[in-house]
C-alpha cells in the first residue's frame, strides 16, 4: 500500500532535477567532446578530440566542467519539469490537453527552463572548452560558482545570460522534437507487436527521439555554444548573434559544419534522456516505499 503513495508536484520537481544530475554524471564526457568539436573551427573527428584530450590533459579532463553540468541540471531540468507539470495541471482543469497542446506546453517549459539555466550553461561551455586553449588564454575557473562570480565581475552581470536567445530557441526545438518523436516512436513500436511497455521500449524510443532531436537542434546548439564561449576583442564581440554565427560557419566551414559533433551530441542526448527517466522512476519508487 505504501508504494501507492502519491508524490506532490514540488517533490516531483526535486526528483526531476536529481535524476537529471545523476544522468549528467554518466554522459558528461560526451558533452565535453561535443563542445570541443563545435568550437574547433576546423574539420576534426571524435577520435582526434579524444586522443588530444588523453594526450594533453589526462583522462580526468573528460569531467572538466562537471560542477557546471550539475548546476545546469539543478536549474534547467528542475524548472523545465516544474513548469511543464504546472502548465499541464492548469490546462487539465478545463480539458485534457491534446497532442498539439502538449507540444506547446513542452516548448514553453523548455523556454522558461533555458532562461533560468543559461548562467550555468555559459559556465559549462567555458569550462569544457578551457583545455583546448593555450595556457595563457585559459580562464581556469575553479568550479561553477567561481565561474559565475568571475563572469559577473569581469564582464558584467548580464554576461551570465549571453546566448540566452539561441539557448531558449534550442530548448524549444529540443522539447517539441523530443515530445513529438518520442510519442510517435513509442506508438509505432508498440503497434509492431515486438515491443511491450517496458524499459526496452523506452530506451529504443528515446534513441530514435534523440536522433530526430539532434538533427533538428544542432544548428541552434552550435550557435549557442560559440556565442557563449566568444571573447570580446577591443570592445567588439566575435559574433553579432545566432544568425551571424550560422552564416559565418556556413561560409567558412561549410554547411555540414552546423552538425559538427553530431555523434557525441546524439550519443549524449539519447542516453541522457533514458537515464534521466530510469533514475526518476527509481527515485519515485524509493520515495513511495520508504517515506513516512
C-alpha positions as CSV (number, residue, x, y, z in Angstrom):
1,X,0.0,0.0,0.0
2,X,2.9,2.4,0.8
3,X,4.0,2.1,-2.8
4,X,0.8,3.7,-4.0
5,X,1.5,6.9,-2.1
6,X,1.2,10.0,-4.4
7,X,4.1,12.3,-5.0
8,X,3.5,16.1,-4.7
9,X,4.3,18.4,-7.5
10,X,7.1,20.1,-5.6
11,X,8.7,16.7,-4.8
12,X,8.4,15.8,-8.5
13,X,10.4,19.0,-9.4
14,X,13.1,17.9,-6.9
15,X,13.2,14.4,-8.3
16,X,13.4,15.6,-11.9
17,X,16.4,17.8,-11.2
18,X,18.1,15.0,-9.2
19,X,17.5,12.4,-11.9
20,X,19.0,14.9,-14.5
21,X,22.1,15.4,-12.3
22,X,22.6,11.6,-11.9
23,X,22.4,11.2,-15.7
24,X,24.8,14.0,-16.3
25,X,27.4,12.2,-14.2
26,X,27.4,9.4,-16.8
27,X,27.3,11.5,-20.0
28,X,29.5,14.5,-19.1
29,X,32.5,13.3,-21.2
30,X,30.2,13.2,-24.3
31,X,29.1,16.8,-23.6
32,X,32.7,17.9,-23.3
33,X,33.7,16.2,-26.6
34,X,30.7,17.7,-28.4
35,X,31.6,21.2,-27.2
36,X,35.2,20.9,-28.2
37,X,34.2,19.8,-31.7
38,X,31.7,22.7,-32.1
39,X,34.4,25.2,-31.1
40,X,37.2,23.7,-33.2
41,X,36.6,25.8,-36.3
42,X,38.2,23.1,-38.4
43,X,37.2,19.6,-39.6
44,X,38.1,17.2,-36.8
45,X,36.9,13.7,-35.8
46,X,35.7,12.5,-32.5
47,X,38.7,10.1,-32.3
48,X,41.1,13.0,-32.7
49,X,39.4,15.0,-30.0
50,X,39.5,12.1,-27.6
51,X,43.2,11.4,-28.4
52,X,44.1,15.0,-27.9
53,X,42.4,15.2,-24.5
54,X,44.0,12.0,-23.3
55,X,47.5,13.0,-24.5
56,X,47.5,16.7,-23.3
57,X,45.1,16.8,-20.4
58,X,44.6,13.3,-19.0
59,X,41.6,11.1,-18.5
60,X,40.1,13.2,-15.7
61,X,39.8,16.1,-18.1
62,X,36.7,14.4,-19.6
63,X,34.9,15.6,-16.5
64,X,36.0,19.2,-16.7
65,X,33.0,21.4,-16.0
66,X,31.1,18.7,-14.2
67,X,30.1,21.1,-11.4
68,X,28.6,23.4,-14.1
69,X,26.8,20.5,-15.7
70,X,25.3,19.5,-12.4
71,X,24.3,23.1,-11.7
72,X,22.7,23.3,-15.2
73,X,20.6,20.2,-14.4
74,X,19.6,21.6,-11.0
75,X,18.4,24.8,-12.6
76,X,17.3,24.0,-16.1
77,X,15.8,20.5,-15.6
78,X,14.1,21.3,-12.4
79,X,12.5,24.5,-13.8
80,X,11.6,22.8,-17.1
81,X,9.9,19.8,-15.5
82,X,8.2,22.0,-12.8
83,X,6.8,24.4,-15.4
84,X,5.6,21.5,-17.6
85,X,3.8,19.9,-14.6
86,X,2.3,23.2,-13.5
87,X,1.0,24.2,-17.0
88,X,-0.3,20.6,-17.6
89,X,-2.3,20.7,-14.4
90,X,-3.5,24.2,-15.1
91,X,-4.8,23.3,-18.6
92,X,-6.2,19.9,-17.4
93,X,-8.7,21.6,-15.1
94,X,-10.7,22.7,-18.2
95,X,-9.9,19.8,-20.6
96,X,-7.4,17.1,-21.3
97,X,-4.6,18.7,-23.4
98,X,-4.3,17.2,-26.9
99,X,-1.0,16.4,-28.7
100,X,-0.6,19.9,-30.2
101,X,-1.2,21.5,-26.8
102,X,1.4,19.1,-25.2
103,X,3.9,20.3,-27.9
104,X,3.1,23.9,-26.9
105,X,3.4,23.2,-23.2
106,X,6.7,21.4,-23.8
107,X,8.2,24.2,-25.8
108,X,7.1,26.8,-23.3
109,X,8.5,24.8,-20.4
110,X,11.8,24.4,-22.2
111,X,11.9,28.1,-22.9
112,X,11.5,29.1,-19.3
113,X,13.9,26.4,-18.1
114,X,16.5,27.6,-20.6
115,X,16.3,31.2,-19.4
116,X,16.9,30.1,-15.8
117,X,19.6,27.7,-16.7
118,X,21.6,29.9,-19.1
119,X,24.2,31.1,-16.5
120,X,25.1,27.5,-15.7
121,X,25.2,26.8,-19.4
122,X,27.7,29.6,-20.0
123,X,29.9,28.3,-17.2
124,X,29.6,24.8,-18.6
125,X,30.6,25.8,-22.2
126,X,33.6,27.7,-21.0
127,X,34.8,25.1,-18.5
128,X,34.6,22.3,-21.0
129,X,36.3,24.4,-23.7
130,X,39.2,25.7,-21.5
131,X,41.5,22.8,-22.0
132,X,41.7,23.4,-25.8
133,X,43.1,26.9,-25.3
134,X,46.8,27.8,-24.9
135,X,47.8,28.1,-21.2
136,X,48.0,31.9,-21.4
137,X,44.4,32.2,-22.7
138,X,42.7,29.7,-20.3
139,X,40.1,31.1,-17.9
140,X,40.9,28.5,-15.2
141,X,37.6,28.6,-13.4
142,X,37.9,26.6,-10.2
143,X,34.2,25.4,-10.2
144,X,30.8,26.5,-11.5
145,X,30.2,29.1,-8.7
146,X,33.7,30.6,-9.2
147,X,32.9,30.8,-13.0
148,X,29.6,32.6,-12.3
149,X,31.3,35.1,-9.9
150,X,34.1,35.9,-12.2
151,X,32.0,36.3,-15.3
152,X,29.7,38.7,-13.4
153,X,32.7,40.6,-12.0
154,X,34.9,40.7,-15.1
155,X,32.3,41.0,-17.9
156,X,29.2,42.3,-16.1
157,X,26.2,40.6,-14.6
158,X,24.3,40.4,-17.9
159,X,27.1,38.4,-19.4
160,X,25.8,35.4,-17.4
161,X,22.9,35.4,-19.9
162,X,25.0,35.6,-23.0
163,X,23.4,33.5,-25.7
164,X,20.0,33.4,-24.0
165,X,18.0,33.7,-27.2
166,X,19.6,30.8,-29.1
167,X,19.6,28.8,-25.8
168,X,15.9,29.3,-25.4
169,X,15.4,28.6,-29.1
170,X,17.3,25.4,-28.8
171,X,15.3,24.4,-25.7
172,X,12.0,25.0,-27.5
173,X,13.2,22.9,-30.5
174,X,14.5,20.1,-28.3
175,X,11.4,19.9,-26.2
176,X,9.0,20.0,-29.1
177,X,11.1,17.5,-31.2
178,X,11.6,15.1,-28.2
179,X,7.9,15.0,-27.3
180,X,6.6,14.5,-30.8
181,X,9.2,11.9,-32.0
182,X,9.2,10.0,-28.7
183,X,5.4,9.7,-28.6
184,X,5.2,8.7,-32.2
185,X,8.1,6.2,-32.0
186,X,6.6,4.6,-28.9
187,X,3.2,4.2,-30.5
188,X,4.7,2.8,-33.8
189,X,6.9,0.3,-32.0
190,X,4.1,-0.9,-29.8
191,X,1.9,-1.5,-32.9
192,X,4.6,-3.8,-34.4
193,X,3.8,-6.4,-31.7
194,X,7.5,-6.9,-31.0
195,X,7.6,-4.5,-28.0
196,X,5.9,-4.2,-24.6
197,X,5.6,-1.1,-22.4
198,X,8.9,-1.6,-20.6
199,X,12.5,-0.2,-20.3
200,X,13.5,-1.7,-23.8
201,X,10.6,0.2,-25.4
202,X,11.5,3.4,-23.6
203,X,15.2,3.0,-24.5
204,X,14.5,2.4,-28.2
205,X,12.0,5.3,-28.4
206,X,14.4,7.6,-26.6
207,X,17.3,6.8,-29.0
208,X,15.0,7.4,-32.1
209,X,13.8,10.6,-30.4
210,X,17.4,11.6,-29.8
211,X,18.3,11.2,-33.5
212,X,15.4,13.4,-34.6
213,X,16.1,16.0,-31.9
214,X,19.8,16.1,-32.7
215,X,19.2,16.8,-36.4
216,X,16.7,19.5,-35.6
217,X,18.5,21.3,-32.8
218,X,22.2,21.1,-33.7
219,X,22.4,24.3,-35.8
220,X,20.9,26.3,-32.9
221,X,23.1,24.5,-30.5
222,X,26.4,25.3,-32.3
223,X,25.3,29.0,-32.5
224,X,24.6,29.0,-28.7
225,X,27.9,27.3,-27.9
226,X,30.0,29.7,-29.9
227,X,28.2,32.8,-28.6
228,X,28.6,31.7,-25.0
229,X,32.3,30.9,-25.5
230,X,33.2,34.1,-27.5
231,X,35.6,36.7,-26.2
232,X,35.2,40.5,-26.6
233,X,38.2,41.9,-28.5
234,X,38.7,45.7,-28.4
235,X,35.2,46.1,-27.2
236,X,33.7,44.1,-30.1
237,X,32.2,40.6,-29.8
238,X,33.2,37.9,-32.3
239,X,29.6,37.4,-33.4
240,X,26.5,39.7,-33.7
241,X,24.0,37.0,-32.9
242,X,22.9,33.4,-33.7
243,X,22.2,34.2,-37.3
244,X,25.7,35.7,-37.7
245,X,27.2,32.5,-36.3
246,X,25.3,30.3,-38.6
247,X,26.2,32.5,-41.7
248,X,29.9,32.5,-40.7
249,X,30.0,28.8,-40.1
250,X,28.4,28.0,-43.5
251,X,30.7,30.5,-45.2
252,X,34.0,29.5,-43.6
253,X,33.5,25.8,-42.7
254,X,30.7,24.5,-44.9
255,X,27.0,23.9,-44.3
256,X,27.5,20.5,-42.8
257,X,29.7,22.0,-40.1
258,X,26.4,23.1,-38.5
259,X,26.1,19.4,-37.4
260,X,29.7,19.2,-36.2
261,X,29.9,17.0,-33.1
262,X,26.8,15.1,-34.3
263,X,27.7,11.7,-33.0
264,X,28.8,12.7,-29.4
265,X,25.8,15.0,-29.3
266,X,23.5,12.2,-30.3
267,X,25.3,9.7,-28.0
268,X,24.7,12.1,-25.2
269,X,21.1,13.1,-25.8
270,X,19.7,9.7,-26.2
271,X,21.2,8.0,-23.1
272,X,20.8,11.1,-21.0
273,X,17.0,11.0,-21.7
274,X,16.9,7.3,-21.0
275,X,19.0,7.5,-17.8
276,X,17.0,10.6,-16.5
277,X,13.7,8.7,-16.7
278,X,15.2,5.5,-15.3
279,X,16.7,7.3,-12.3
280,X,13.5,9.3,-11.9
281,X,11.3,6.2,-11.7
282,X,13.7,4.6,-9.2
283,X,13.8,7.7,-7.0
284,X,10.0,7.9,-7.1
285,X,9.6,4.2,-6.2
286,X,12.1,4.6,-3.3
287,X,10.2,7.6,-2.0
288,X,6.8,5.9,-2.2
289,X,8.1,2.8,-0.5
290,X,10.2,4.3,2.3
291,X,8.7,7.8,3.0
292,X,6.6,8.2,6.1
